[in-house]
Amino acid sequence: MDPAIYNSLLSIAAAMFVISFLLTTWRIVKGPNSMDRLVGMDGFVAMFQCAVAVYICWTLDTTVTNAMLVVALLGFISTVSVTRFRKRDN
C-alpha cells in the first residue's frame, strides 16, 4: 500500500478517536446517573485500546501490546466490579 494513503487513513482514524474521546468524556462528566458514567468509562477504555492499536499500526512498534492487554484486563475487571457492587441511584 502507498505510504501516503496509509498515513492519511490512519490520521483519519486518529481524528475520529479524538472526537469520540471528547464525546465520551462529556458523557462521563455530564451523565445523569452512575450507570451512564459506567458505560462512558467502559467505552473510554475500549476506545483507548483501539487508539493504541492505531498507534501500533502507525509506528509499527509492538512494544506497547503488553500495555494494551493490561488495559483490556483492567477495563474488564473494573466494569464487572463496579456493576457488581453498584447501588441504585435515587
C-alpha positions, 0 to 999 in steps of 0.5 A: 500500500502507498505510504501516503494513503496509509498515513492519511487513513490512519490520521483519519482514524486518529481524528475520529478517536479524538472526537469520540474521546471528547464525546465520551468524556462529556458523557462521563462528566455530564451523565445523569446517573452512575450507570451512564458514567459506567458505560462512558468509562467502559467505552473510554477504555475500549476506545483507548485500546483501539487508539493504541492499536492505531498507534501500533499500526502507525509506528509499527512498534509492538512494544506497547501490546503488553500495555494494551492487554493490561488495559483490556484486563483492567477495563474488564475487571473494573466494569464487572466490579463496579456493576457488581457492587453498584447501588441504585441511584435515587 
